[in-house]
Amino acid sequence: MSLNLTGQHSGFSETGLRRIHDVLARHVESGKIPGLVALVSRGAETHVEAIGTMRHDGGAPMRRDTLFRMASTSKPVTMAAAMILLDECRLRLDDLVEPWLPELADRQVLKRVDGPLDDTVPARRPITVRDVLTSTFGLGMDMTVLGTPIMNAVFEQGLTPNLPEPMPEPDEWMRRLGTLPLMHQPGERWQYQISSDLVGVLVARVTGQSFETFLRERLFDPLGMKDTGFHVPADKIDRLPPLYTPDPGTGEFTVWDEAEGGRHSRPPAFQDGGGGLVSTVDDYHAYFRMLLNGGMHEGQRILSRPAVELMTTNRLTPEQNAARTTMARDNVHVAFGQGQHGGWGMGMAVRTYRGDYAPVGQFGWDGGSGTSTYADPHNQLTGILLTQVGMSTPDSALAIHDFWTTLYQAIDH
């Protein structure tokens, strides 16, 4: 267990910081979470907790530089690559995507989302960059229609991560995507995941570089994110814990992905912007602090201020947001209370109403591998909690909730 404090106390109480530590330690001591690393920062003050061990049966302790599979918390970082291209006028929000993604030309749209794949009408209009960046291009994960022909086809084609077979290389992924109809008309509905993967392909095709190369040159290197990427080199693999998906019935630990020889031990065929990054608390802190600084990092501009504002404020109408609203209202027990933010910007949730301790304007996202990353402009606050216990049980979600509750209690003024 560690306490790392830097800078003067600029807004956390000693009592509050102790409570964060004690509550997180309690989750580890329960035996449900082997270990975790948490970072909270406000102004010049940064506080890090590393508690427990890398494996559920002991072994090496969690450390500040432990590497974590970031899962869906990759999405907010992925989006910065697209915003750089908007800043440079290499993309425009209302450009058609067809010049770069010809596989998405001339779309057909299902008449009913649960109907047969050939019961379609032509798309009312082509897909735009804006549709892709706001997750409204017409196709994605919809947990409310599992078992329908279109959702079955998405899984059968290997278009999403976390299936037994890894996603194919980008051109083949695009080819398969192009064989499917859209679930909704372009711009009509927010849908999860596939658009975030699409952003990576779009950036690669516009720039002529691999998605990771562009991220590294324009984001990771300037921000000092030296441990962030789509795979873990052999000389760092000992810093990556296994990813557990506990058995929902018994709670017994099951290793879903081992470090050595696992999914992140070699470069993937598909650099998955929706969920493929590996990183550390300090690397992610650098990214979210840059967003809080309006796109600046140590005197260097990474993103324009309007690009940051566009990403981190709500982009959706109530109609576009219907699926997320339904999830939050009707399936809160399934999502363990996650996802109740109200809005979505680009690549991240944005809080538009106060439903818990966090204020309106907080932005960020959570990952199915037990990760949570948010920043709060009102309090100039960043919080990052990383575990490697998947959300097959509520254990990591409950730790995430308690982390945010205690973090907001710890704000002194």
Summary of the structure (lengths in Angstrom):
residues: 413
radius of gyration: 20.4
end to end distance: 27.0
largest distance: 63.3
contacts: 1448
relative contact order: 0.18
helix: 33%
strand: 19%
